[in-house]
Structures are given as structure tokens and as C-alpha cells.
Amino acid sequence: MDDFPRMAAETDRIEPAPRRLRAVLGGEQIFDTTAALYVWEAPYYPQYYVPLGDVVSRFLVDEQHEQHLKRGTARRFGLTAGGQERPGTVWVFGADALTGLSGYVRFDWAALDAWYEEDERIFVHARNPYVRVDALRSHRHVRVSLNGVVLAETTTPVLVFETGLPTRYYIDRASVRFANLVRTETETACAYKGTTSDYWSLAGGGDAESDIAWSYTFPTRALSPIADLVAFYNEKVDIHLDGTLLERPRTHFVR
């Protein structure tokens, strides 16, 4: 999950979303809209709100319950589609909602099987339009070690620069010393990169050395340069960049 500091944005900020947005549940398309809104319910990324007229009404189950929420009075609905039921996961805002939100629908993100911006699937939450993520090939010398044990070394990394996060150094698998690592069952997802395929801990290490590295076999299209490469948490390992030891970030971020 992307619960880390990003560029600040005030809550309740509302902007039009210029992208076509769709979502599915149980193989059924629940809505298809080009008039969604970004609503910043929290400072770091927005939630999508969808016009009620763009939602397929037969999938909505009126639960006959109104709630007085921070952004106005909303009528609560469930979802039923393709044999799947998601009670209490949809809110339709009424006339007293914040300016611009009347007649818009908020879905719990996890209630739907998949969300799409245009034809690309998106994960975890709506992407912040003010966050930039770049994956750049480089010939910087990167060496990763922990407790004096070298874990990886390369002069052909891919550097990922993401607003609000430390630079991540993705390394070809041939340059990773997997004899010093053990694969774990951890899986995480990122709104900008997709779902991880692998995680590794330090072989013989304790809790502090667990899940120190990860990989995306099938990242999002924009991050395709990192496909099948391995990155290490700057917060958990020692990284030398061009011979200089980088200071470990004090705050533990996600990928």
C-alpha cells in the first residue's frame, strides 16, 4: 500500500479527471465514464467519484440508509454483479454535498475486481496526477550490502525517481547474489508500478532483515524498464552509489 508522504494536497480538493474510467465486478462492467472527479479525501492521493448516470443501476442494491458524511449526506448501496455481493460499499451523494459532488457516486476501491484508466489497469488507489514516477537507465555504480555481506553490485541499474520517495535502484538479477537471500511469500501492490512478483529476506537474518528486496515481473507499462529487476529497501540495507555510502532514510516507506 502507498501509505507514505507525497506532495501535499489539501483535503476536499475536487478536480475533473480527464481520463476514461471503468471498473468491473464478477465479469460485469459496473460503470464507464469520462466525467469522473478526483476528490482528495486524504492529503496524498485522490479518490475517484463517478456520475450516477454512468453507473449501471441494476447492479446497485439500495440499502435504505442515509449517512451524514464529511462531504454531505449520502445514500448507501451495495453491489451485486456476476454472482458477487459487496454490501455497504457504495455511497450516492445528495443535494447537500460539497459543491460539485451532488449526484456523484463513491465506491470502496476493494469492492471492485479491477479499475481501469483508459485501457490500463490501475491498482490500490487512484493515481495522484501531481506525482511523477520515472524509470531511467543509468551507468551509476551501485553496490548493496548488509552486515558486511554484498548482496548486489552493478554499473547498469535502472533508477526509479518517484515524488516523495527515496530513489530506488533496480538491479539485473544476474548481478544479485541470491545465495545470500531467501524468497518469502510477501506480496504488495503499488498504484504506479503494479503488483510485486517476488520478495526476499536476508538468509539467516532476523526480523530487521526480512523482506529487504522485491521485484515486479509484470510492472505497469510506464515502469516497464524495471521488469524482472530487483530493488532493495534503502531503509534496510547499505547502498553505495559511485563509491559513496548513502544515508538510510529515517522513515520506512514502501516501494
C-alpha positions in Angstrom: 0.0 0.0 0.0 1.1 3.5 -0.7 0.8 5.0 2.8 3.7 7.3 2.6 4.3 11.1 2.4 3.8 12.6 -1.1 3.3 16.1 -2.3 0.8 17.7 0.0 -2.7 18.4 -1.3 -5.5 19.9 0.8 -8.4 17.5 1.7 -11.7 18.0 -0.1 -10.0 19.4 -3.1 -12.0 18.5 -6.2 -10.9 18.4 -9.8 -12.2 16.9 -13.1 -10.4 13.7 -14.1 -9.6 13.8 -17.8 -9.3 10.0 -18.2 -11.9 7.5 -19.2 -12.6 5.4 -16.1 -14.1 1.9 -15.8 -14.5 -0.8 -13.2 -15.7 -4.4 -13.1 -17.1 -6.9 -10.6 -17.8 -10.5 -11.3 -17.1 -10.0 -15.0 -19.6 -7.2 -15.3 -18.8 -3.6 -16.1 -20.2 -1.5 -13.2 -19.6 1.9 -14.8 -17.9 3.6 -17.7 -17.3 7.3 -17.5 -15.4 10.2 -19.0 -16.7 12.6 -16.3 -15.2 11.3 -13.1 -13.9 13.6 -10.4 -10.7 13.5 -8.3 -11.6 14.1 -4.7 -8.8 14.4 -2.2 -10.3 12.7 0.9 -6.7 12.4 2.3 -3.7 14.7 1.5 -1.6 12.4 -0.6 -3.8 10.9 -3.3 -7.4 11.3 -4.5 -10.4 9.0 -4.7 -12.5 8.8 -7.9 -16.1 9.9 -7.7 -18.3 8.8 -10.6 -21.6 10.4 -12.0 -24.6 8.3 -11.0 -25.8 8.4 -14.6 -22.7 6.5 -15.7 -23.3 3.6 -13.3 -25.3 0.6 -14.4 -28.2 0.9 -12.0 -29.2 -2.8 -12.0 -26.0 -3.6 -10.1 -26.9 -1.3 -7.2 -28.8 -2.5 -4.2 -30.5 0.3 -2.2 -29.9 -0.4 1.5 -32.4 2.3 2.5 -29.8 4.0 4.7 -28.6 7.6 4.7 -25.3 8.7 6.3 -24.2 12.2 7.1 -20.7 12.2 6.0 -18.0 14.9 5.9 -18.8 15.7 2.3 -22.6 15.6 2.7 -25.5 13.3 3.1 -25.1 10.1 1.1 -27.4 7.1 0.5 -25.7 3.8 1.0 -25.9 1.0 -1.6 -24.5 -2.5 -2.0 -23.2 -4.1 -5.2 -24.4 -7.3 -6.8 -22.8 -8.5 -10.1 -21.7 -11.7 -11.6 -22.6 -13.7 -8.5 -20.6 -11.4 -6.3 -22.1 -9.3 -3.5 -20.5 -6.3 -1.9 -22.8 -4.9 0.7 -22.3 -1.3 2.1 -19.6 -0.3 -0.4 -21.3 2.4 -2.5 -22.4 6.0 -1.5 -24.5 8.3 -3.6 -24.3 11.9 -2.6 -27.3 14.1 -2.3 -28.2 17.8 -2.8 -26.4 19.0 0.4 -23.0 17.5 -0.7 -19.9 19.7 -1.3 -20.2 21.8 -4.4 -19.9 19.6 -7.4 -20.5 16.2 -5.7 -24.3 16.0 -5.7 -25.3 13.1 -7.9 -21.8 11.5 -7.7 -21.0 8.0 -6.5 -18.2 6.9 -4.3 -17.1 3.2 -4.5 -14.9 1.4 -2.0 -11.8 0.6 -4.0 -11.6 -3.0 -2.9 -15.3 -3.7 -3.6 -14.5 -3.9 -7.3 -12.4 -6.6 -9.0 -10.5 -4.2 -11.2 -10.3 -0.5 -12.1 -9.1 0.9 -15.5 -7.8 4.3 -16.6 -8.4 4.2 -20.3 -7.4 0.6 -21.1 -4.7 0.2 -18.4 -5.5 -1.4 -15.1 -4.7 0.6 -12.0 -4.0 -0.8 -8.6 -4.5 0.1 -4.9 -6.0 3.6 -5.4 -6.4 6.4 -7.9 -3.0 7.8 -9.0 -2.2 11.3 -7.9 -2.0 13.4 -11.1 0.7 15.5 -9.3 3.0 12.6 -8.6 5.6 11.7 -11.2 7.4 8.3 -11.5 10.3 7.9 -13.9 12.4 4.8 -14.5 15.7 5.8 -16.1 18.6 3.6 -17.2 21.9 4.5 -15.8 25.6 3.6 -15.6 26.0 4.6 -12.0 27.9 2.2 -9.8 25.6 0.7 -7.2 26.6 -1.8 -4.5 24.2 -3.2 -2.0 25.3 -4.8 1.2 24.1 -5.7 4.7 26.0 -6.6 7.8 29.2 -6.7 5.6 27.7 -9.1 3.1 27.5 -7.9 -0.5 24.0 -8.6 -1.9 24.2 -7.0 -5.4 26.6 -4.9 -7.5 26.1 -3.3 -10.9 27.0 -0.5 -13.2 23.8 -0.8 -15.2 21.0 -0.1 -12.8 17.6 1.4 -13.6 16.9 4.3 -11.2 13.3 5.0 -10.2 12.5 8.6 -9.2 9.1 8.9 -7.5 7.7 12.0 -6.0 8.0 11.9 -2.2 10.1 8.6 -2.1 13.8 7.8 -1.9 15.4 6.9 -5.3 15.1 3.2 -5.8 17.9 1.2 -7.6 16.7 -1.7 -9.7 19.4 -4.3 -10.5 19.6 -7.0 -13.1 19.1 -10.5 -11.5 22.5 -11.6 -12.8 24.1 -9.0 -10.6 22.2 -10.1 -7.4 23.8 -12.7 -5.1 20.8 -14.8 -4.4 22.8 -17.2 -2.3 22.6 -14.6 0.4 18.8 -14.2 0.1 15.8 -16.3 0.7 12.5 -15.9 -1.1 9.4 -15.1 1.0 5.6 -15.2 0.3 5.1 -11.4 0.7 3.2 -9.6 -2.0 2.4 -5.9 -2.2 0.9 -3.6 -4.7 1.6 -0.1 -5.8 -0.7 2.3 -7.7 2.2 3.3 -10.0 4.1 0.0 -10.5 1.5 -2.8 -10.1 1.8 -6.0 -8.0 5.1 -7.4 -6.9 6.1 -10.9 -8.0 8.8 -11.7 -5.5 10.2 -10.7 -2.1 13.4 -11.7 -0.4 14.9 -11.6 3.1 18.5 -11.9 4.2 19.4 -15.6 4.6 19.7 -16.3 8.3 18.6 -12.8 9.2 16.1 -11.7 11.8 13.0 -9.6 11.6 15.1 -6.5 10.8 16.5 -8.2 7.7 13.1 -9.6 6.4 11.6 -8.6 3.1 14.5 -6.3 2.1 14.2 -6.7 -1.6 11.4 -7.1 -4.2 10.8 -7.5 -7.9 8.0 -6.8 -10.4 7.8 -9.4 -13.2 5.0 -7.5 -14.9 5.0 -3.9 -13.9 2.7 -1.2 -15.3 3.5 -0.1 -18.9 5.1 3.2 -17.7 7.5 1.3 -15.5 8.4 -1.5 -18.0 12.2 -0.8 -17.6 12.1 -2.4 -14.1 10.5 -5.7 -15.3 12.2 -8.6 -13.5 14.8 -6.4 -11.9 15.5 -6.4 -8.2 15.4 -3.4 -5.8 16.4 -3.2 -2.1 14.9 -1.0 0.6 17.3 1.9 1.1 15.9 1.9 4.7 17.1 -1.6 5.4 20.4 -2.1 3.6 23.6 -0.2 2.9 23.8 1.3 -0.6 27.0 2.7 -2.1 26.4 5.0 -5.1 29.5 5.7 -7.1 31.5 4.8 -4.0 29.6 6.9 -1.6 27.5 5.3 1.2 24.0 6.7 1.1 22.4 7.8 4.3 19.5 5.5 5.2 16.1 7.3 5.2 14.8 7.7 8.7 11.2 6.9 7.7 10.3 3.5 6.4 8.5 3.9 3.1 7.0 1.3 0.8 8.3 0.6 -2.7 
